Amino acid sequence: MKKITKAVITAAGRGTRFLPVVKQYPKELIAILDKPQLQYLVEELVGAGVTDICIVHRHGDPTIKRYFTPDKVLHDYLKKNDKLQYLASLEYIWSKVKFKFVPQHLYLPYGNASPILAAKSFIGQDNFYYLFGDDLTIEKKPGEFLSQMAQTFMTKNADAVLAVQPVPWEEISRYGSILFDKTDTTRILDVCEKVPKEVAPSNITQLGRFLFSSQILTIIKSTPIKNGELWLADANATLAKSGKVYAQYTPTDAWMTTGDPLRWLKANIVLALANPTIGPEIKNFITKLK
């Protein structure tokens, strides 16, 4: 099986919980420490060996494309002032990745499966990673978890691998609850989106990291819209019934969502504390606040 070199990142939402700041730019460009969240995802993909990344962005918004496009004027200014090191992380990305920027057209339904339809020409017949733009994987070596997903995908000859993690039973109604095969506890048989804990098959939920064969495109096209949204969980449930879908458990505390200001702030704190340069000072500051 060929190495997975393609990925699609979702960044087409309105991010209403971050208004008014996202009136001018997408929430995926809000900084976590010194980089926008979207760059962390790109670095994760680069670490996993991905060379072609499609970012599905909000229709009519050029800011993500502008951010990931080299700026000669800025480059020359930084070079002249001996400050190129401040652009080093982006320069490295540009040396490793070819980007495609695709607007999510307004005729597509709302929902977290629609970006795959928007990226269908990019995907073609290839296997691809699919990442939610407001999820972070915290790891010392970016891309390590995605590489593990790829290994499972190839070993199991899977149609999909979903990143999963247990959540408190009290919170499972906010997520997609997974039903597992009793004889193979990594094989997924169903995904039940946002059901009460009394009927949820488990407290294990899918996260914002997926690895799909192109078969998912056909399934999404025939997935019914539910409550005005096209849910990826529904497509995954259909694929699990007809194909081979497996779970990949994230390491403890590796997954964080940044979809609202509170969780975004928590992600900043976690990454700041892990930073060897500023971590001790941040820890001391937080201790004094107590």
C-alpha positions as MATLAB code, in Angstrom:
seq = 'MKKITKAVITAAGRGTRFLPVVKQYPKELIAILDKPQLQYLVEELVGAGVTDICIVHRHGDPTIKRYFTPDKVLHDYLKKNDKLQYLASLEYIWSKVKFKFVPQHLYLPYGNASPILAAKSFIGQDNFYYLFGDDLTIEKKPGEFLSQMAQTFMTKNADAVLAVQPVPWEEISRYGSILFDKTDTTRILDVCEKVPKEVAPSNITQLGRFLFSSQILTIIKSTPIKNGELWLADANATLAKSGKVYAQYTPTDAWMTTGDPLRWLKANIVLALANPTIGPEIKNFITKLK';
ca = [
       0.000    0.000    0.000;
       1.300    3.472   -0.906;
       2.457    5.898    1.753;
      -0.201    8.450    2.721;
       0.933   11.814    1.377;
      -2.357   13.745    1.157;
      -4.343   15.526    3.843;
      -7.431   17.729    4.076;
      -7.875   20.266    6.891;
     -11.244   21.829    7.704;
     -11.264   25.593    8.217;
     -14.569   26.661    6.691;
     -16.678   27.363    9.762;
     -17.838   30.731   11.040;
     -16.306   30.289   14.508;
     -19.171   32.226   16.072;
     -18.009   31.487   19.629;
     -14.924   33.602   18.884;
     -16.792   36.667   17.641;
     -16.023   39.499   17.333;
     -12.356   38.685   16.661;
     -13.116   36.210   13.857;
     -15.106   38.807   11.968;
     -11.826   39.612   10.201;
     -10.132   36.213    9.947;
     -10.868   32.512   10.615;
     -10.596   31.108   14.121;
      -7.995   28.634   12.828;
      -5.604   31.596   12.494;
      -6.007   32.684   16.120;
      -2.557   32.332   17.690;
      -1.617   29.727   20.260;
       1.575   31.202   21.681;
       3.488   32.411   18.614;
       1.759   30.441   15.835;
      -1.802   30.125   14.562;
      -3.437   26.854   15.429;
      -3.586   25.872   11.771;
       0.199   25.888   11.559;
       0.434   23.317   14.366;
      -1.764   21.008   12.277;
       0.369   21.520    9.190;
       3.522   20.759   11.200;
       1.854   17.599   12.511;
       1.144   16.477    8.950;
       4.669   17.302    7.789;
       5.984   15.163   10.648;
       3.870   12.264    9.347;
       5.343   12.564    5.842;
       2.476   14.406    4.147;
       3.533   16.448    1.115;
       0.188   17.701   -0.275;
      -2.258   19.567    1.959;
      -5.680   20.891    0.992;
      -7.150   23.505    3.326;
     -10.898   23.932    2.878;
     -11.650   27.497    3.920;
     -14.608   29.809    4.226;
     -15.981   30.963    0.888;
     -14.662   34.398   -0.076;
     -11.992   34.511    2.678;
      -8.407   34.846    1.372;
      -6.590   35.093    4.723;
      -5.544   31.447    5.144;
      -4.134   31.325    1.636;
      -2.321   34.588    2.274;
      -0.790   33.251    5.489;
       0.599   30.091    3.885;
       1.880   31.867    0.769;
       5.494   33.193    0.750;
       5.756   36.974    1.031;
       8.844   38.299   -0.797;
       8.580   41.778    0.709;
       8.499   40.391    4.257;
      11.283   37.908    3.478;
      13.535   40.639    2.100;
      12.828   42.909    5.080;
      13.661   40.185    7.599;
      16.790   39.199    5.691;
      17.991   42.808    5.542;
      17.499   43.178    9.307;
      18.966   39.777   10.178;
      15.627   38.494   11.516;
      14.887   35.592    9.174;
      14.823   33.217   12.133;
      11.351   34.544   12.981;
      10.050   33.061    9.733;
      11.989   29.804    9.985;
       9.003   27.599   10.848;
       7.065   28.759    7.779;
      10.126   28.547    5.527;
      10.505   24.918    6.592;
       6.855   24.172    5.793;
       7.166   25.750    2.352;
      10.163   23.515    1.626;
       8.153   20.378    2.474;
       4.541   20.948    1.426;
       2.509   21.868   -1.629;
      -0.737   23.608   -0.635;
      -4.125   23.693   -2.304;
      -6.708   26.163   -0.989;
     -10.333   25.281   -1.698;
     -13.346   27.424   -0.740;
     -16.319   25.523    0.629;
     -19.007   26.595   -1.800;
     -22.248   27.909   -0.411;
     -24.294   25.210   -2.156;
     -22.733   22.550    0.087;
     -24.659   21.734    3.272;
     -23.472   22.859    6.685;
     -21.613   20.146    8.622;
     -18.212   18.606    9.307;
     -18.410   16.177    6.352;
     -18.908   18.856    3.687;
     -15.208   19.846    3.416;
     -14.472   16.362    2.049;
     -16.937   17.000   -0.769;
     -15.306   20.377   -1.395;
     -11.911   18.651   -1.697;
     -13.047   15.750   -3.884;
     -10.911   16.710   -6.899;
      -7.861   17.007   -4.641;
      -8.534   13.611   -3.039;
      -9.141   11.733   -6.266;
      -8.673    7.991   -5.647;
      -6.054    8.398   -2.904;
      -6.059    7.660    0.815;
      -5.918   10.828    2.915;
      -5.767   12.230    6.428;
      -8.677   14.408    7.500;
      -8.152   16.885   10.342;
     -10.605   19.171   12.108;
      -9.113   22.651   12.186;
      -9.928   23.265   15.852;
      -8.380   20.104   17.327;
      -4.794   19.840   18.581;
      -2.632   16.780   19.163;
      -0.090   17.565   21.881;
       3.027   15.465   21.306;
       6.777   15.879   21.644;
       7.344   14.729   18.075;
       4.644   16.172   15.779;
       3.168   13.574   13.438;
       3.948   10.553   15.588;
       0.294    9.772   16.272;
      -0.708   10.194   12.624;
       2.091    7.800   11.662;
       0.630    5.254   14.088;
      -2.754    5.681   12.421;
      -1.131    5.019    9.043;
       0.501    1.857   10.361;
      -2.868    0.558   11.598;
      -4.499    1.539    8.307;
      -1.973   -0.483    6.305;
      -1.691   -3.434    8.690;
      -5.461   -3.892    8.901;
      -6.045   -3.086    5.213;
      -8.648   -0.681    6.558;
     -11.133    1.603    4.878;
     -10.757    4.096    7.723;
      -8.967    4.655   11.022;
     -10.502    7.046   13.545;
      -8.644    8.690   16.407;
     -10.564    7.914   19.600;
     -10.442    8.687   23.293;
     -12.614    8.032   26.354;
     -14.502   10.999   27.765;
     -16.467   11.241   31.035;
     -19.848    9.552   30.720;
     -21.482   12.869   31.613;
     -20.029   14.394   28.417;
     -20.614   11.580   25.906;
     -23.891   13.147   24.714;
     -21.784   15.971   23.212;
     -19.856   13.561   21.005;
     -20.159   10.465   18.828;
     -20.302    7.293   20.936;
     -18.587    4.260   19.387;
     -19.828    0.658   19.300;
     -16.983   -1.865   19.125;
     -16.832   -5.450   17.892;
     -16.721   -7.739   20.943;
     -14.248  -10.098   19.284;
     -11.940   -7.350   17.991;
     -12.084   -4.425   20.391;
     -10.343   -2.058   17.958;
     -12.863   -2.606   15.159;
     -15.687   -0.077   15.013;
     -19.197   -1.271   14.161;
     -21.157    1.945   14.630;
     -20.865    5.604   15.597;
     -23.874    7.084   17.408;
     -23.755   10.880   17.198;
     -24.783   12.861   20.290;
     -27.019   10.301   21.971;
     -27.896   10.328   25.712;
     -25.491    8.419   27.955;
     -28.311    6.001   28.854;
     -28.264    4.571   25.318;
     -24.664    5.341   24.298;
     -22.779    2.106   23.479;
     -19.559    3.395   25.101;
     -17.888    6.491   26.467;
     -15.320    6.313   23.643;
     -15.630    9.068   21.061;
     -14.036    9.946   17.740;
     -11.728   12.961   17.678;
     -10.650   15.335   14.934;
      -8.120   12.984   13.298;
      -9.173   10.518   10.597;
      -7.519    8.448    7.911;
      -9.799    7.522    5.017;
      -9.771    5.673    1.750;
     -11.439    7.614   -1.059;
     -14.473    5.355   -0.531;
     -15.689    7.828    2.093;
     -16.511   10.283   -0.715;
     -19.173    7.985   -2.162;
     -20.666    7.404    1.278;
     -20.818   11.101    2.175;
     -22.582   11.892   -1.105;
     -25.435    9.563   -0.093;
     -25.494   10.468    3.625;
     -28.780   12.136    4.633;
     -28.674   15.620    6.118;
     -29.776   15.508    9.759;
     -31.053   18.566   11.623;
     -29.658   20.753    8.859;
     -26.139   19.274    9.027;
     -24.102   16.723    7.104;
     -22.471   14.719    9.901;
     -19.186   12.873    9.399;
     -20.196   10.544   12.232;
     -23.160    9.329   10.151;
     -20.880    8.626    7.189;
     -18.444    6.801    9.476;
     -21.298    4.712   10.857;
     -22.318    3.688    7.323;
     -18.722    2.875    6.388;
     -18.321    0.788    9.557;
     -21.306   -1.344    8.581;
     -20.056   -2.037    5.062;
     -16.261   -1.850    5.395;
     -13.386   -2.095    7.846;
     -13.086    0.799   10.279;
     -10.644    0.748   13.194;
      -9.892    2.853   16.259;
      -6.558    4.398   17.174;
      -6.419    5.530   20.800;
      -4.687    8.830   21.432;
      -2.081    8.975   24.200;
      -3.401   10.271   27.531;
      -3.926   14.057   27.523;
      -2.667   14.329   23.917;
      -5.914   15.668   22.465;
      -7.224   19.182   23.007;
      -9.980   21.056   21.259;
      -9.771   24.827   20.826;
     -13.240   25.458   19.463;
     -14.198   27.986   22.134;
     -12.278   30.644   24.125;
     -12.025   28.581   27.321;
     -10.537   25.505   25.655;
      -8.328   27.711   23.472;
      -6.939   29.327   26.637;
      -6.302   25.903   28.177;
      -4.337   24.877   25.082;
      -2.220   28.020   25.389;
      -1.437   27.187   29.008;
      -0.531   23.568   28.258;
       1.801   24.507   25.407;
       3.294   27.397   27.370;
       4.106   25.155   30.337;
       5.739   22.638   27.974;
       7.893   25.323   26.366;
      11.427   25.158   27.879;
      12.015   28.876   27.352;
       8.915   30.340   28.941;
       7.514   27.343   30.833;
       9.202   28.011   34.201;
       8.130   31.652   34.195;
       4.528   30.767   33.318;
       4.431   28.122   36.046;
       5.755   30.622   38.568;
       3.179   33.198   37.419;
       0.283   30.735   37.757;
       1.497   29.644   41.209;
       1.489   33.252   42.402;
      -2.084   33.716   41.178;
      -3.234   31.022   43.588;
];
